[in-house]
Amino acid sequence: MDMKTGESLGVDLGARVRGLRGRSGLTIKQVSARSGISPSAISKIENNLLSPTYDNIIRLAKGLDVDISELFSSTRKQVPHGRRSLTRAGQGDYIRTPAYTLEMLCSDLTAKRMQPMKARLRAHETREFGTLVAHAGEEVVLVLKGRVTLLTEFYAPVTLDEGDSAYFDSTMGHALLSAGEDDAEIFWVCAADQSLNFRETPPEAS
């Protein structure tokens, strides 16, 4: 399924966050203190008035003390050994962030060491993306469609074509942009480390 079609299947993240917070008996202020996200931003996320970045999704999971997968799926598998999860084409959990449309894969399986995703890159310039993000872990991307600009804090920007891949340290400020006129699509795997310290790095002017 084309990711544009998949957007109609998006997760009601606001309801999930509100429900998980209620289940844990936490106030917005408490989640804010634990996640580093402002109370007003959490309130907007819960009311679907603000789409969080992927990094803020991880922060929310930390603040709610849940696995990232619980933000996207109410059906969870807690299997310690011999684990397996399948996602049929186009049947992942979709969420739209300011720069990406993400299809979260295998989100029924909790405590994963990796978070696999497909993503459509909607931002084409650094001003559309905002500040570079940085957090603990490592990431790998594979370009499925279009061309991608990879911005990293310590390296010159690089363009990836279809079939190209890159592996990088997430503690560097980084961003992924579509380098062509159309949106690009990638397969993306992030280390699922929720004990994160975040910072933001101003991107170089495009």
C-alpha positions as CSV (number, residue, x, y, z in Angstrom):
1,M,0.0,0.0,0.0
2,D,1.2,3.5,-0.8
3,M,1.9,5.4,2.4
4,K,-0.4,8.2,1.2
5,T,-3.2,5.8,1.3
6,G,-2.1,4.5,4.7
7,E,-2.5,7.9,6.3
8,S,-6.2,7.4,6.6
9,L,-5.5,4.5,8.9
10,G,-3.7,6.7,11.4
11,V,-3.5,5.9,15.2
12,D,-5.5,8.1,17.5
13,L,-2.4,9.0,19.4
14,G,-4.1,11.6,21.6
15,A,-6.6,9.0,22.9
16,R,-3.9,6.5,23.5
17,V,-1.8,9.0,25.5
18,R,-4.8,10.2,27.5
19,G,-5.9,6.6,28.2
20,L,-2.4,5.4,29.2
21,R,-2.0,8.4,31.5
22,G,-5.3,7.7,33.1
23,R,-4.5,4.1,33.6
24,S,-1.3,5.0,35.4
25,G,-3.0,7.7,37.5
26,L,-0.6,10.4,36.3
27,T,-1.3,14.0,35.9
28,I,-0.2,16.0,32.8
29,K,2.2,17.8,35.1
30,Q,3.8,14.5,36.3
31,V,4.1,13.2,32.7
32,S,5.7,16.6,31.8
33,A,8.3,16.3,34.6
34,R,9.2,12.7,33.6
35,S,9.3,13.3,29.8
36,G,10.6,16.8,29.5
37,I,7.6,17.8,27.3
38,S,5.7,20.9,28.4
39,P,2.3,20.4,30.0
40,S,0.7,22.6,27.3
41,A,2.3,20.4,24.6
42,I,1.1,17.2,26.2
43,S,-2.5,18.6,26.5
44,K,-2.4,19.5,22.8
45,I,-1.1,16.0,21.9
46,E,-3.9,14.4,23.9
47,N,-6.5,16.5,22.1
48,N,-4.9,15.9,18.7
49,L,-4.0,19.5,18.3
50,L,-0.3,18.8,18.0
51,S,1.6,16.1,16.2
52,P,4.7,15.0,18.1
53,T,8.0,14.3,16.5
54,Y,9.3,10.7,16.7
55,D,11.7,11.8,19.4
56,N,8.8,13.3,21.5
57,I,7.0,10.0,21.0
58,I,9.9,8.3,22.7
59,R,9.8,11.0,25.4
60,L,6.1,10.3,25.9
61,A,6.7,6.6,26.4
62,K,9.3,7.4,29.0
63,G,7.0,9.9,30.8
64,L,4.2,7.4,30.8
65,D,6.5,4.5,31.8
66,V,5.3,2.3,28.9
67,D,6.9,0.6,26.0
68,I,6.9,2.6,22.8
69,S,4.6,0.0,21.2
70,E,1.9,0.7,23.7
71,L,1.4,4.1,22.2
72,F,0.3,2.5,18.9
73,S,-1.3,-0.9,19.7
74,S,-3.6,-2.0,22.5
75,T,-2.9,-5.7,21.5
76,R,0.6,-6.4,22.9
77,K,2.7,-9.5,23.1
78,Q,5.0,-9.9,26.0
79,V,7.0,-12.9,24.9
80,P,10.4,-13.4,26.5
81,H,11.8,-16.1,24.1
82,G,11.2,-17.2,20.6
83,R,9.6,-13.9,19.7
84,R,8.0,-13.2,16.3
85,S,5.8,-10.5,14.9
86,L,4.5,-9.9,11.4
87,T,3.2,-6.8,9.7
88,R,1.4,-7.3,6.4
89,A,2.0,-4.7,3.6
90,G,0.2,-1.4,4.5
91,Q,-1.1,-2.8,7.8
92,G,1.2,-1.0,10.3
93,D,0.1,1.7,12.7
94,Y,0.3,5.0,11.0
95,I,1.1,8.4,12.6
96,R,1.8,11.7,11.0
97,T,4.5,13.9,12.6
98,P,5.5,17.4,11.4
99,A,8.2,16.0,9.0
100,Y,7.3,12.4,8.5
101,T,4.4,10.0,8.0
102,L,5.5,6.9,9.9
103,E,4.2,3.4,9.6
104,M,5.2,1.6,12.8
105,L,5.9,-2.0,12.1
106,C,5.5,-5.0,14.5
107,S,4.0,-2.6,17.1
108,D,2.2,-5.5,18.9
109,L,5.5,-6.8,20.3
110,T,6.7,-5.0,23.4
111,A,10.2,-4.5,24.8
112,K,11.8,-4.6,21.3
113,R,15.5,-3.7,21.1
114,M,14.8,-2.0,17.8
115,Q,11.9,0.0,16.4
116,P,11.3,-0.8,12.7
117,M,9.3,1.7,10.6
118,K,8.6,2.8,7.1
119,A,8.5,6.6,6.6
120,R,7.4,9.1,4.0
121,L,9.6,12.2,4.2
122,R,7.5,15.2,3.7
123,A,10.1,17.9,4.6
124,H,12.3,19.0,1.7
125,E,14.3,21.8,3.4
126,T,15.8,22.3,6.8
127,R,13.4,25.2,7.5
128,E,10.5,22.7,7.1
129,F,12.1,20.2,9.5
130,G,13.2,22.6,12.3
131,T,16.1,21.8,14.6
132,L,18.1,18.6,14.3
133,V,17.3,16.0,16.9
134,A,19.7,13.9,18.9
135,H,19.2,11.1,21.4
136,A,20.8,7.9,22.7
137,G,21.0,4.9,20.3
138,E,21.8,4.2,16.7
139,E,19.8,4.2,13.4
140,V,19.9,2.7,10.0
141,V,17.9,3.8,6.9
142,L,17.3,2.3,3.5
143,V,15.9,4.4,0.7
144,L,12.9,2.7,-0.9
145,K,11.7,5.5,-3.2
146,G,13.0,8.9,-4.3
147,R,16.2,10.6,-3.0
148,V,17.0,11.5,0.6
149,T,19.3,14.1,2.1
150,L,20.9,12.9,5.4
151,L,21.9,15.8,7.7
152,T,24.2,15.0,10.6
153,E,25.9,17.3,13.0
154,F,29.6,16.3,12.3
155,Y,29.4,15.5,8.6
156,A,28.6,17.3,5.4
157,P,25.1,16.6,4.0
158,V,24.9,13.5,1.9
159,T,22.3,12.5,-0.7
160,L,21.1,8.9,-0.8
161,D,19.5,7.3,-3.9
162,E,17.1,4.4,-4.1
163,G,18.7,1.3,-2.7
164,D,21.3,3.3,-0.7
165,S,21.5,2.9,3.1
166,A,23.2,4.7,6.0
167,Y,24.0,3.8,9.6
168,F,24.6,6.5,12.1
169,D,25.0,7.4,15.7
170,S,21.8,9.0,17.0
171,T,23.6,11.1,19.6
172,M,24.6,13.4,16.6
173,G,22.1,16.0,15.6
174,H,20.3,14.5,12.6
175,A,17.5,14.9,10.1
176,L,16.2,13.1,7.0
177,L,14.8,15.2,4.2
178,S,13.4,14.4,0.7
179,A,15.9,15.6,-1.9
180,G,13.5,15.5,-4.8
181,E,10.3,17.2,-5.8
182,D,8.2,14.3,-4.5
183,D,8.2,12.8,-1.0
184,A,10.7,10.1,-0.4
185,E,10.1,6.8,1.3
186,I,12.5,4.8,3.5
187,F,12.8,1.8,5.7
188,W,14.0,3.0,9.1
189,V,15.2,1.2,12.2
190,C,16.0,3.0,15.5
191,A,17.4,1.6,18.7
192,A,14.5,1.4,21.1
193,D,16.2,3.0,24.1
194,Q,13.7,4.9,26.2
195,S,16.2,6.0,28.9
196,L,17.1,8.9,26.7
197,N,18.6,12.3,27.1
198,F,17.6,14.6,24.3
199,R,19.0,17.8,22.9
200,E,18.4,19.9,19.9
201,T,21.0,21.2,17.4
202,P,20.3,24.1,15.1
203,P,20.6,22.8,11.5
204,E,22.9,24.4,8.9
205,A,21.1,26.8,6.6
206,S,20.0,25.2,3.4
